[in-house]
Amino acid sequence: MAKQRRQAGCDVRRLMHGPDRDPERYKHSGSTTMSSALGHLPAMRARSRRRDWTKLPPDIAAEIAGRLLGVDMTEYIRFRSVCKPWRQSTEDPRSLHSRFIPHNWVVLVNYLDCFRCNYGEDARKFRLLNVATGASLTHVEFPELSGHHAMGYAEGLLVLWNKATSGIRLLNPLTHAVTDLPDFSSVVAEASPAALDGAYHFRGFGVIDGGPGAAGASPPTIVFFLDGEVPMIACIRLGEPRWALVNTSELDGGTGHISFSSTLSLRGRFYMATSTGDVLTVELDPEPRLVYVIRQTTAATKPTTTTAPRATRPFFEFFLSPSSNDHAGMIMVRASRDRGQVEVFQVDVDAGKLVPTSTVGADRAVFIGSTRALSISTRLFPSIAANAVYFCIGSISMDLLFYIVHLDNGWGEPARLPYSDQGQAVGPFVVPCNLDVYLACCIDVVQVLTM
């Protein structure tokens, strides 16, 4: 019987999860009972609780961090903040790598705070919002904005213009990492000697992953699109000394005969839509060049309208947007200038065609701004209208916050600035605002610059 008890005691010890499983440790003079074996459990559990997690093997720490990065960049940052060994086992997110771009984050802009800050009040505090998860960070300060104007986004990076030096920098709003880019004026002069004396609009910013064969290991490339008398596209791979013009010779008649409606940086590529519904992308090898992804018409029938006065430009505009938060797809919105006619197409990049659809998603809405487009979940944010397109382009100058088109019934409605008792537009945020007002203002950021 005693032999059976000893065997039972051994079985219990074999099931324990403590670090020391040496049976010799539990040998006693005389018989070993079940109760005596179980008596060691609390001590073993205590030793387990005292395990030093800072000694997690570096490859395991890196694997966990990588999975958290797939959830969201903030989870990756929190993991690294636990201890020094975990930081040493993982890559610093302050490096400007495509993996560390906060794709779904936006900085919500409050123009009333802008006004107060300009008149010497305390530094502004911002709210950051993740449009994919609903997570937010409040009371965030950006000393990096001092002396700079925010022009738009390159993916989730803020593009800043130095008011004194005309320098351009990129700011990661989550890590506060700043990347100053080389002087831009030389490439503008190379494109057009008269361009330095003209007004140019920055119409689009993008990030392209490392080139073929690099497996994403090479630094990303930053792309800018400037619209003016002669539209130009320029790019620079981080670490290189100067900008390069993107070759546009494949375009029919060149950029002087093509009008671009919108741009979109998506999944490590930079896309552009023309006024005829064509879609192009920037390829980096063997040299930076613009190539067709979708071509709507032949050269013989394609209209040329870029050089026409603004009032006689195409009746329809074409806007690119992600179709979901995970950036798995892309849609095109075709809209008349008065927004009376709106159509939606799925952009099939692989097949090189547009596929008509009647929706942007039963539980989604699309926000289209001057330099960015967002796809928003109306389940996550129920105050946003479902299956609707929010046109937010240049609206503030027209006393219009945005214009909504409901695709279910084609009904459109404007959202206008609030007015004072004296009948004057007083601007957004002087009264409580819905989320759509904040989103509309934060993606409609465009600045006329004199180079």
C-alpha positions as CSV (number, residue, x, y, z in Angstrom):
1,M,0.0,0.0,0.0
2,A,2.8,2.3,0.9
3,K,4.4,1.6,-2.5
4,Q,1.1,2.6,-4.2
5,R,1.0,5.9,-2.3
6,R,4.6,6.7,-3.3
7,Q,3.7,6.1,-6.9
8,A,0.6,8.3,-6.6
9,G,2.8,11.0,-5.0
10,C,5.2,10.8,-8.0
11,D,2.2,11.3,-10.3
12,V,1.2,14.5,-8.6
13,R,4.7,15.9,-8.7
14,R,4.9,15.1,-12.4
15,L,1.8,17.2,-13.0
16,M,3.3,20.2,-11.3
17,H,4.4,23.2,-13.4
18,G,7.2,24.5,-11.2
19,P,10.7,24.9,-12.5
20,D,12.2,22.2,-10.2
21,R,10.8,18.7,-11.0
22,D,13.6,16.6,-9.6
23,P,12.0,13.7,-7.8
24,E,15.0,13.5,-5.4
25,R,13.9,16.7,-3.9
26,Y,10.7,15.1,-2.5
27,K,12.3,11.9,-1.0
28,H,11.6,11.6,2.7
29,S,12.4,8.9,5.2
30,G,9.5,6.6,5.4
31,S,6.4,6.6,3.2
32,T,5.4,9.6,1.0
33,T,1.7,10.4,1.3
34,M,-0.5,12.3,-1.1
35,S,-0.9,15.2,1.4
36,S,2.8,15.6,1.8
37,A,3.3,15.9,-1.9
38,L,0.5,18.4,-2.3
39,G,2.0,20.5,0.5
40,H,4.7,21.6,-1.9
41,L,2.3,23.2,-4.4
42,P,2.0,26.7,-2.8
43,A,5.8,27.1,-2.7
44,M,6.2,26.1,-6.3
45,R,3.4,28.4,-7.4
46,A,5.1,31.3,-5.5
47,R,8.4,30.5,-7.3
48,S,6.5,30.6,-10.6
49,R,5.0,34.0,-9.8
50,R,8.5,35.4,-9.1
51,R,9.7,34.4,-12.6
52,D,11.9,37.2,-14.2
53,W,10.1,38.1,-17.4
54,T,12.9,40.5,-18.3
55,K,14.9,37.4,-19.2
56,L,12.5,36.5,-22.0
57,P,14.6,35.1,-24.9
58,P,15.2,37.9,-27.4
59,D,13.7,36.0,-30.3
60,I,10.5,35.3,-28.3
61,A,10.3,39.0,-27.3
62,A,10.7,40.0,-30.9
63,E,8.0,37.6,-32.0
64,I,5.5,38.9,-29.5
65,A,6.3,42.5,-30.4
66,G,5.8,41.7,-34.1
67,R,2.4,40.3,-33.4
68,L,1.4,43.3,-31.3
69,L,2.6,45.6,-34.1
70,G,0.1,43.7,-36.4
71,V,-2.6,44.8,-34.0
72,D,-1.6,48.4,-33.7
73,M,1.6,50.4,-33.3
74,T,0.6,51.7,-29.8
75,E,0.6,48.1,-28.6
76,Y,4.1,47.7,-29.9
77,I,5.2,50.8,-28.1
78,R,3.6,49.7,-24.8
79,F,5.4,46.3,-25.0
80,R,8.8,48.0,-25.5
81,S,8.2,50.4,-22.6
82,V,8.0,47.5,-20.1
83,C,11.8,47.0,-19.6
84,K,15.2,47.6,-21.2
85,P,15.8,44.0,-22.3
86,W,12.6,44.0,-24.3
87,R,13.6,47.3,-26.0
88,Q,17.0,45.9,-26.9
89,S,15.3,42.8,-28.5
90,T,13.0,44.9,-30.7
91,E,13.5,47.6,-33.4
92,D,13.1,51.2,-32.4
93,P,9.8,52.5,-33.9
94,R,11.2,56.0,-34.2
95,S,13.0,54.9,-37.3
96,L,11.1,55.9,-40.4
97,H,10.3,52.4,-41.7
98,S,7.1,51.4,-43.4
99,R,6.3,49.0,-40.6
100,F,6.1,51.9,-38.1
101,I,3.8,54.3,-40.0
102,P,0.6,54.9,-38.1
103,H,-1.7,54.2,-41.0
104,N,-5.1,54.5,-39.3
105,W,-4.3,57.4,-36.9
106,V,-5.5,61.0,-37.5
107,V,-4.8,64.1,-35.5
108,L,-8.1,65.8,-34.8
109,V,-7.9,69.5,-35.6
110,N,-9.7,72.1,-33.5
111,Y,-9.6,75.5,-35.4
112,L,-10.8,77.3,-32.3
113,D,-7.7,76.1,-30.5
114,C,-5.7,77.2,-33.5
115,F,-7.1,80.7,-33.1
116,R,-6.3,80.8,-29.3
117,C,-2.7,79.5,-29.9
118,N,-2.1,82.2,-32.5
119,Y,-3.0,84.8,-30.0
120,G,-0.4,83.7,-27.4
121,E,-2.4,81.3,-25.2
122,D,-1.1,78.0,-23.9
123,A,0.3,75.3,-26.2
124,R,-2.4,73.3,-27.9
125,K,-3.2,69.8,-26.8
126,F,-4.4,67.4,-29.5
127,R,-6.5,64.3,-29.6
128,L,-5.3,61.4,-31.8
129,L,-7.9,58.9,-33.1
130,N,-7.5,55.5,-34.5
131,V,-10.3,55.2,-37.1
132,A,-9.9,51.4,-37.3
133,T,-10.3,50.6,-33.6
134,G,-11.7,53.7,-32.0
135,A,-8.7,54.0,-29.6
136,S,-7.7,57.6,-28.8
137,L,-4.9,59.5,-27.1
138,T,-5.8,62.8,-25.5
139,H,-3.9,65.9,-24.3
140,V,-1.0,65.2,-26.8
141,E,1.4,68.1,-27.3
142,F,3.5,68.6,-30.4
143,P,6.4,70.9,-29.8
144,E,7.7,69.8,-33.2
145,L,4.9,71.9,-34.8
146,S,6.6,75.1,-33.6
147,G,7.3,77.3,-36.6
148,H,5.7,74.8,-39.0
149,H,2.4,74.5,-40.9
150,A,0.8,71.1,-41.3
151,M,0.1,70.5,-45.0
152,G,-1.4,67.1,-44.9
153,Y,-0.6,63.4,-44.5
154,A,1.8,60.9,-46.1
155,E,-0.1,57.8,-44.9
156,G,-0.3,58.6,-41.2
157,L,2.8,60.9,-41.1
158,L,2.2,64.6,-40.8
159,V,3.9,66.7,-43.5
160,L,5.1,69.9,-42.1
161,W,6.3,73.1,-43.9
162,N,8.8,75.3,-42.1
163,K,7.5,78.9,-42.4
164,A,11.0,80.5,-42.2
165,T,13.2,78.2,-44.3
166,S,10.6,76.5,-46.5
167,G,12.0,73.2,-45.4
168,I,9.8,70.0,-45.2
169,R,9.7,67.5,-42.4
170,L,7.8,64.4,-41.6
171,L,6.4,63.9,-38.1
172,N,5.2,60.6,-36.7
173,P,2.4,61.6,-34.3
174,L,2.7,58.5,-32.2
175,T,6.5,58.4,-31.6
176,H,7.2,62.2,-32.2
177,A,10.0,61.1,-34.5
178,V,11.0,63.9,-36.9
179,T,12.6,63.4,-40.3
180,D,13.8,66.5,-42.1
181,L,13.9,66.2,-45.9
182,P,16.4,67.8,-48.2
183,D,15.7,71.2,-49.9
184,F,12.8,71.0,-52.3
185,S,13.4,74.1,-54.5
186,S,16.1,72.6,-56.7
187,V,13.8,69.9,-58.1
188,V,11.0,72.5,-58.7
189,A,13.4,74.6,-60.7
190,E,14.5,71.6,-62.6
191,A,10.9,70.9,-63.6
192,S,10.1,74.4,-64.7
193,P,12.6,77.4,-64.4
194,A,9.6,79.7,-63.9
195,A,8.1,77.5,-61.2
196,L,9.9,79.3,-58.4
197,D,7.9,82.4,-59.1
198,G,4.5,80.7,-59.3
199,A,2.0,79.4,-56.9
200,Y,1.9,75.7,-56.3
201,H,-0.5,73.5,-54.4
202,F,0.7,70.4,-52.6
203,R,-2.0,68.0,-53.7
204,G,-0.8,64.7,-52.5
205,F,1.8,62.9,-50.3
206,G,2.6,59.3,-50.2
207,V,5.0,56.6,-49.0
208,I,6.3,53.8,-51.2
209,D,7.9,50.7,-49.6
210,G,11.4,49.6,-50.5
211,G,12.1,48.5,-54.1
212,P,11.8,45.1,-55.6
213,G,14.2,42.5,-54.2
214,A,14.7,44.6,-51.0
215,A,11.9,42.7,-49.2
216,G,11.0,46.0,-47.6
217,A,14.5,46.3,-46.0
218,S,15.5,49.5,-47.8
219,P,14.2,52.8,-46.6
220,P,10.8,54.0,-47.9
221,T,10.5,56.6,-50.6
222,I,8.5,59.7,-50.1
223,V,6.4,61.1,-53.0
224,F,4.9,64.6,-53.4
225,F,2.5,65.8,-56.0
226,L,2.4,69.5,-56.8
227,D,-0.3,71.0,-58.9
228,G,0.3,74.3,-60.8
229,E,1.0,75.6,-64.2
230,V,3.1,72.5,-64.9
231,P,2.1,69.7,-62.5
232,M,5.0,67.8,-61.1
233,I,5.7,64.6,-59.1
234,A,8.9,64.3,-57.1
235,C,10.2,61.6,-54.9
236,I,13.1,60.9,-52.6
237,R,14.3,57.7,-50.9
238,L,15.2,58.5,-47.3
239,G,18.9,58.9,-46.8
240,E,19.5,60.2,-50.3
241,P,20.8,63.8,-50.8
242,R,18.3,65.2,-53.4
243,W,14.9,64.8,-54.8
244,A,14.2,63.2,-58.2
245,L,11.5,64.1,-60.7
246,V,9.1,61.2,-61.6
247,N,9.2,60.5,-65.4
248,T,5.8,61.2,-66.9
249,S,6.6,60.4,-70.5
250,E,4.1,57.6,-70.6
251,L,1.2,60.0,-70.2
252,D,-0.5,61.1,-73.4
253,G,0.9,64.5,-74.1
254,G,2.7,64.7,-70.8
255,T,1.5,66.4,-67.6
256,G,0.7,69.5,-69.5
257,H,-2.3,67.8,-71.0
258,I,-3.5,65.7,-68.1
259,S,-5.6,66.9,-65.1
260,F,-5.2,64.9,-61.9
261,S,-8.3,64.6,-59.7
262,S,-6.9,62.8,-56.6
263,T,-4.1,60.8,-55.1
264,L,-4.0,57.9,-52.6
265,S,-1.1,56.3,-50.7
266,L,-2.1,52.7,-50.1
267,R,-0.3,49.5,-49.1
268,G,3.1,50.9,-49.8
269,R,2.2,52.3,-53.3
270,F,1.2,55.8,-54.5
271,Y,-1.8,56.1,-56.9
272,M,-3.2,59.0,-58.9
273,A,-6.5,59.4,-60.6
274,T,-7.0,61.6,-63.7
275,S,-9.9,63.7,-64.8
276,T,-10.9,60.9,-67.3
277,G,-10.9,58.1,-64.7
278,D,-7.5,56.6,-65.5
279,V,-5.5,55.3,-62.5
280,L,-1.7,55.5,-62.5
281,T,1.0,54.5,-60.0
282,V,4.6,55.5,-59.4
283,E,7.1,52.8,-60.0
284,L,10.7,53.2,-58.7
285,D,12.8,50.8,-60.8
286,P,14.7,51.2,-63.0
287,E,13.9,54.9,-62.5
288,P,11.0,56.7,-60.9
289,R,8.2,56.8,-63.5
290,L,4.4,57.1,-63.7
291,V,2.7,54.1,-65.3
292,Y,-0.9,53.2,-66.0
293,V,-2.8,50.8,-63.8
294,I,-6.2,51.4,-65.4
295,R,-6.7,53.1,-68.8
296,Q,-10.2,54.2,-69.6
297,T,-9.8,55.5,-73.1
298,T,-7.4,55.4,-76.0
299,A,-5.1,58.2,-76.9
300,A,-7.3,59.1,-79.9
301,T,-10.4,59.7,-77.8
302,K,-8.9,60.9,-74.5
303,P,-9.9,64.6,-73.8
304,T,-7.2,67.0,-72.8
305,T,-8.5,69.5,-70.3
306,T,-5.7,70.4,-67.9
307,T,-4.8,73.7,-69.6
308,A,-8.5,74.9,-69.8
309,P,-9.7,77.6,-67.4
310,R,-10.9,76.2,-64.0
311,A,-14.5,77.0,-64.8
312,T,-14.4,74.8,-68.0
313,R,-12.6,71.9,-66.4
314,P,-14.2,68.5,-66.5
315,F,-17.7,68.2,-65.2
316,F,-16.8,65.0,-63.3
317,E,-14.0,64.4,-60.7
318,F,-12.5,61.1,-59.7
319,F,-11.5,60.4,-56.1
320,L,-9.6,57.4,-54.8
321,S,-10.2,56.0,-51.3
322,P,-9.4,52.9,-49.3
323,S,-12.3,50.5,-49.1
324,S,-11.7,49.4,-45.5
325,N,-9.5,50.0,-42.5
326,D,-7.1,47.2,-43.3
327,H,-6.3,48.8,-46.7
328,A,-7.1,45.6,-48.5
329,G,-8.8,47.3,-51.4
330,M,-9.4,50.6,-53.2
331,I,-12.5,52.3,-54.5
332,M,-13.0,55.2,-56.9
333,V,-15.8,57.8,-56.4
334,R,-16.9,59.5,-59.6
335,A,-18.8,62.8,-58.8
336,S,-20.1,65.7,-60.7
337,R,-18.7,69.1,-59.5
338,D,-22.1,70.0,-58.0
339,R,-22.2,66.5,-56.3
340,G,-25.6,65.8,-58.0
341,Q,-24.3,62.6,-59.6
342,V,-22.2,60.2,-57.7
343,E,-21.0,56.7,-58.7
344,V,-18.8,54.2,-57.0
345,F,-16.4,51.7,-58.5
346,Q,-14.2,49.0,-57.1
347,V,-10.6,49.4,-58.4
348,D,-9.3,46.0,-59.6
349,V,-5.6,46.7,-59.9
350,D,-4.7,43.1,-61.0
351,A,-7.3,43.0,-63.8
352,G,-6.7,46.7,-64.7
353,K,-10.4,47.7,-64.6
354,L,-13.1,49.5,-62.7
355,V,-16.0,47.4,-61.4
356,P,-19.3,49.4,-60.8
357,T,-20.8,49.0,-57.4
358,S,-23.7,50.7,-55.6
359,T,-22.1,51.0,-52.2
360,V,-19.0,52.0,-50.2
361,G,-20.1,49.4,-47.7
362,A,-23.4,48.8,-45.8
363,D,-21.6,49.8,-42.6
364,R,-19.0,52.2,-43.9
365,A,-18.6,55.8,-45.0
366,V,-15.9,57.5,-47.1
367,F,-14.4,60.9,-46.2
368,I,-12.7,62.6,-49.1
369,G,-10.4,65.5,-48.4
370,S,-7.8,67.5,-50.2
371,T,-4.8,65.4,-49.3
372,R,-6.3,62.3,-47.7
373,A,-9.3,59.9,-47.9
374,L,-10.6,57.7,-45.1
375,S,-12.9,54.7,-44.9
376,I,-14.8,54.8,-41.6
377,S,-16.8,52.0,-39.9
378,T,-20.3,53.2,-39.0
379,R,-20.6,50.3,-36.5
380,L,-17.6,51.7,-34.6
381,F,-18.8,55.3,-35.0
382,P,-22.6,55.2,-35.3
383,S,-23.0,58.9,-35.5
384,I,-21.5,58.7,-39.0
385,A,-24.0,58.1,-41.9
386,A,-23.7,54.6,-43.4
387,N,-23.1,54.0,-47.1
388,A,-22.4,57.7,-47.6
389,V,-19.7,59.8,-49.1
390,Y,-18.5,62.9,-47.2
391,F,-17.0,65.5,-49.6
392,C,-14.7,67.7,-47.5
393,I,-12.6,69.3,-50.2
394,G,-12.1,73.1,-49.8
395,S,-15.4,73.4,-48.0
396,I,-14.3,75.7,-45.2
397,S,-13.7,78.6,-47.6
398,M,-17.3,78.2,-48.8
399,D,-18.8,78.3,-45.3
400,L,-19.5,74.6,-45.8
401,L,-18.2,71.9,-43.4
402,F,-18.8,69.1,-45.9
403,Y,-21.4,67.8,-48.3
404,I,-22.9,64.3,-47.7
405,V,-24.3,62.1,-50.4
406,H,-26.3,59.1,-49.2
407,L,-25.8,56.3,-51.8
408,D,-28.9,54.4,-50.8
409,N,-31.2,57.1,-52.2
410,G,-28.9,59.6,-53.9
411,W,-30.0,62.3,-51.4
412,G,-27.4,65.0,-50.7
413,E,-27.2,67.4,-47.8
414,P,-24.7,70.1,-46.8
415,A,-23.4,70.7,-43.3
416,R,-22.7,74.4,-42.9
417,L,-20.7,76.5,-40.5
418,P,-22.7,77.7,-37.5
419,Y,-23.7,81.3,-37.6
420,S,-23.9,84.0,-34.8
421,D,-27.0,86.0,-34.0
422,Q,-25.7,88.7,-36.3
423,G,-25.7,86.3,-39.2
424,Q,-21.9,85.8,-39.4
425,A,-20.2,82.5,-39.8
426,V,-18.3,81.8,-36.6
427,G,-16.4,78.7,-37.6
428,P,-16.6,75.1,-36.3
429,F,-16.0,74.0,-32.7
430,V,-17.6,77.1,-31.1
431,V,-20.5,74.7,-30.3
432,P,-20.4,71.0,-29.6
433,C,-19.5,69.1,-32.8
434,N,-20.1,65.6,-34.1
435,L,-17.1,63.4,-35.0
436,D,-17.8,64.0,-38.8
437,V,-16.9,67.7,-38.3
438,Y,-13.5,66.8,-36.8
439,L,-12.8,64.2,-39.5
440,A,-13.8,66.6,-42.3
441,C,-11.4,69.3,-41.0
442,C,-8.5,67.1,-40.3
443,I,-8.4,65.6,-43.8
444,D,-9.0,68.9,-45.7
445,V,-5.6,70.5,-45.2
446,V,-4.2,72.2,-48.3
447,Q,-1.9,75.2,-48.5
448,V,-1.0,77.5,-51.4
449,L,2.7,78.0,-51.4
450,T,4.9,80.4,-53.3
451,M,8.1,78.5,-54.0
